[in-house]
Amino acid sequence: MNRDVLLGSTYLGPVEYYTKLYAYENAVIEQYDHYRKQTYRNRCIIASADGPLALTIPTEKSETGKSLMKEVRISEHGNWRHQHWNAFVAAYKQSPFFDYYSDEFHQFFEKRYDFLLDFNQELLEWVCEQIDLHPKMRFTDDFILEPEGMDDFRDVISPKCHEEAGDSSFIAKPYYQVFEDKLDFLPNLSIVDLLFNMGPESLLVLRDSCK
């Protein structure tokens, strides 16, 4: 295990993502990768009453068909901020800590952000502050083709590998979830699932989820 970890940008990424911020001394966030849909870049997965629910941020289409992550703009299509906020409320209003965090969390969905990278990063920093996690983070200065001296999880942490497949350093440590009696434990959901259900103890779950 190296001291540095290379990660992609995520929208309220999964618990697995935050275990890397816990375990590594330095985190390097890739901003020069080509943007791809159906990834955690613009999608988070929460626990609704009916099971896992994916919330996706719409993005503007590039004129060339390709965009670097740092260039991707958020679209205002479909009133997505209102829809996402309502989904969070419906999923977590009965969780132990939602009311404690909800006012500050709601502000992210009242403010308009132009770039997806900025929105993701501000949410990430806010979550880290709430759970007393203090990673040293920086963005890449160029695309890192062959990482040296760092462990690369840019493509490992993906909705296509929704649990811990492909990541031998992560184990989904069970914790209390609102709909657990109905759905059983749902592993590796968005970090907000952990935050709203476990509050300050989220850090302990991250610790115990690192192999």
C-alpha positions as CSV (number, residue, x, y, z in Angstrom):
1,M,0.0,0.0,0.0
2,N,1.4,3.4,-1.0
3,R,0.9,6.6,0.9
4,D,-1.0,8.3,-2.0
5,V,-4.3,7.2,-3.6
6,L,-5.6,8.3,-7.0
7,L,-9.4,8.8,-7.2
8,G,-12.0,10.1,-9.6
9,S,-14.5,12.8,-8.7
10,T,-17.8,11.5,-7.3
11,Y,-21.2,12.8,-6.5
12,L,-21.6,11.8,-2.8
13,G,-19.5,8.7,-3.6
14,P,-20.0,5.3,-1.9
15,V,-18.6,4.2,1.4
16,E,-15.8,2.4,-0.4
17,Y,-14.6,5.8,-1.8
18,Y,-14.4,7.4,1.6
19,T,-12.4,4.4,3.1
20,K,-9.6,5.5,0.7
21,L,-9.7,9.0,2.2
22,Y,-9.5,7.4,5.6
23,A,-6.7,5.0,4.8
24,Y,-4.3,7.0,2.7
25,E,-2.1,9.9,3.7
26,N,-2.7,11.9,0.5
27,A,-5.6,11.8,-2.0
28,V,-5.1,12.9,-5.6
29,I,-8.4,13.7,-7.4
30,E,-8.3,13.2,-11.2
31,Q,-9.8,16.1,-13.1
32,Y,-8.3,15.5,-16.6
33,D,-10.0,12.2,-17.3
34,H,-12.6,12.0,-20.1
35,Y,-16.0,12.3,-18.7
36,R,-18.2,9.1,-18.9
37,K,-21.8,8.7,-17.9
38,Q,-23.1,5.9,-15.7
39,T,-20.4,6.4,-13.2
40,Y,-20.2,7.9,-9.7
41,R,-19.1,11.1,-11.3
42,N,-22.7,12.3,-11.5
43,R,-24.5,9.5,-9.7
44,C,-25.1,8.4,-6.2
45,I,-27.0,5.4,-4.9
46,I,-29.2,5.7,-1.7
47,A,-31.6,3.4,0.1
48,S,-35.2,4.1,-0.6
49,A,-38.1,2.2,0.9
50,D,-38.2,0.1,-2.3
51,G,-34.5,-0.6,-2.5
52,P,-31.4,1.0,-4.0
53,L,-32.2,4.2,-5.8
54,A,-29.8,5.9,-8.2
55,L,-29.9,9.7,-8.3
56,T,-28.2,11.2,-11.4
57,I,-27.2,14.8,-12.1
58,P,-27.9,15.8,-15.7
59,T,-24.9,17.3,-17.6
60,E,-24.7,19.5,-20.6
61,K,-23.6,17.8,-23.9
62,S,-20.2,18.8,-25.3
63,E,-20.0,20.1,-28.8
64,T,-17.2,17.7,-29.5
65,G,-18.8,14.8,-27.8
66,K,-16.0,14.5,-25.3
67,S,-15.2,16.6,-22.2
68,L,-12.6,16.5,-19.5
69,M,-14.1,16.0,-16.1
70,K,-13.1,19.5,-15.1
71,E,-15.0,21.0,-18.0
72,V,-18.3,19.2,-17.5
73,R,-21.2,21.6,-16.8
74,I,-24.3,20.8,-14.8
75,S,-27.6,21.0,-16.7
76,E,-30.7,22.6,-15.3
77,H,-32.8,20.0,-17.1
78,G,-35.7,18.3,-15.2
79,N,-35.5,20.3,-11.9
80,W,-33.1,17.7,-10.7
81,R,-32.1,19.6,-7.5
82,H,-35.6,19.5,-6.2
83,Q,-36.1,15.9,-7.2
84,H,-32.8,14.8,-5.5
85,W,-33.6,16.7,-2.3
86,N,-37.1,15.1,-2.1
87,A,-35.6,11.7,-2.6
88,F,-33.1,12.3,0.3
89,V,-35.9,13.5,2.5
90,A,-38.1,10.5,1.7
91,A,-35.3,8.0,2.2
92,Y,-33.8,9.5,5.4
93,K,-36.3,11.6,7.3
94,Q,-36.6,8.8,9.8
95,S,-32.9,8.2,10.1
96,P,-31.3,9.1,13.5
97,F,-29.1,12.0,12.2
98,F,-30.9,13.5,9.1
99,D,-32.4,16.4,11.0
100,Y,-29.0,17.2,12.5
101,Y,-27.4,17.6,9.1
102,S,-30.3,18.5,6.8
103,D,-30.2,22.3,7.0
104,E,-26.6,22.5,5.8
105,F,-27.0,19.7,3.4
106,H,-30.0,21.3,1.8
107,Q,-28.0,24.4,1.0
108,F,-26.1,22.4,-1.7
109,F,-29.4,21.9,-3.5
110,E,-30.5,25.5,-3.3
111,K,-27.3,26.9,-4.8
112,R,-26.5,26.7,-8.5
113,Y,-23.2,25.3,-9.5
114,D,-21.8,25.6,-13.0
115,F,-19.3,22.8,-13.0
116,L,-19.9,19.2,-11.7
117,L,-16.3,19.0,-10.4
118,D,-16.9,22.0,-8.1
119,F,-20.2,20.7,-6.8
120,N,-18.7,17.2,-6.1
121,Q,-15.7,18.6,-4.3
122,E,-17.6,21.0,-2.1
123,L,-20.0,18.1,-1.1
124,L,-17.0,15.9,-0.4
125,E,-15.3,18.4,1.8
126,W,-18.5,19.0,3.7
127,V,-19.0,15.3,4.3
128,C,-15.4,14.9,5.5
129,E,-15.9,17.8,8.0
130,Q,-19.1,16.2,9.4
131,I,-17.4,12.9,10.1
132,D,-14.1,14.4,11.4
133,L,-12.2,13.1,8.4
134,H,-9.3,15.2,7.3
135,P,-7.6,13.9,4.1
136,K,-4.9,15.9,2.4
137,M,-6.4,16.3,-1.1
138,R,-5.2,17.9,-4.4
139,F,-6.3,17.8,-8.0
140,T,-4.1,16.4,-10.8
141,D,-2.2,18.8,-12.9
142,D,-2.6,16.6,-16.0
143,F,-4.0,13.2,-16.8
144,I,-2.0,10.5,-15.0
145,L,-1.6,7.7,-17.5
146,E,0.8,5.5,-15.5
147,P,0.5,6.3,-11.7
148,E,3.8,6.0,-9.8
149,G,3.9,5.8,-6.1
150,M,0.1,5.8,-5.7
151,D,-2.7,3.3,-5.7
152,D,-5.1,3.8,-8.5
153,F,-8.9,3.4,-7.8
154,R,-10.2,5.6,-10.6
155,D,-11.9,2.8,-12.4
156,V,-12.1,0.3,-9.6
157,I,-14.7,2.3,-7.6
158,S,-17.7,2.1,-10.0
159,P,-21.4,1.3,-9.9
160,K,-20.6,-1.6,-12.2
161,C,-18.6,-3.0,-9.3
162,H,-21.3,-1.9,-6.8
163,E,-20.1,-4.0,-3.8
164,E,-16.5,-4.8,-3.2
165,A,-15.7,-6.7,-6.3
166,G,-12.2,-5.8,-7.6
167,D,-11.2,-4.0,-4.4
168,S,-9.5,-6.4,-2.0
169,S,-8.8,-3.6,0.5
170,F,-12.5,-2.9,1.1
171,I,-15.1,-4.9,3.1
172,A,-18.7,-3.6,3.5
173,K,-19.0,-3.3,7.3
174,P,-22.7,-3.6,8.2
175,Y,-24.3,-0.7,10.1
176,Y,-27.8,0.4,11.0
177,Q,-30.0,1.4,8.0
178,V,-33.6,2.7,8.2
179,F,-35.1,0.0,5.9
180,E,-32.9,-2.9,7.0
181,D,-35.8,-4.9,8.4
182,K,-37.5,-4.8,5.0
183,L,-34.5,-4.8,2.6
184,D,-31.7,-6.4,4.7
185,F,-28.4,-4.5,4.8
186,L,-27.5,-2.7,1.5
187,P,-23.7,-2.5,1.2
188,N,-21.6,0.3,-0.2
189,L,-24.3,3.0,-0.7
190,S,-23.6,6.7,-0.9
191,I,-21.7,8.2,2.0
192,V,-24.8,10.1,3.0
193,D,-26.5,6.8,3.9
194,L,-23.8,6.2,6.4
195,L,-23.8,9.8,7.6
196,F,-27.5,10.1,8.2
197,N,-27.8,6.7,9.9
198,M,-24.6,6.7,12.0
199,G,-23.6,10.3,12.4
200,P,-20.3,10.8,14.3
201,E,-19.8,7.0,14.4
202,S,-19.4,7.0,10.6
203,L,-15.7,7.3,11.0
204,L,-15.6,4.0,13.0
205,V,-17.5,2.3,10.2
206,L,-14.9,3.6,7.6
207,R,-12.1,2.3,9.8
208,D,-13.7,-1.2,10.1
209,S,-14.4,-1.3,6.4
210,C,-10.6,-1.2,5.5
211,K,-8.9,-4.5,5.2
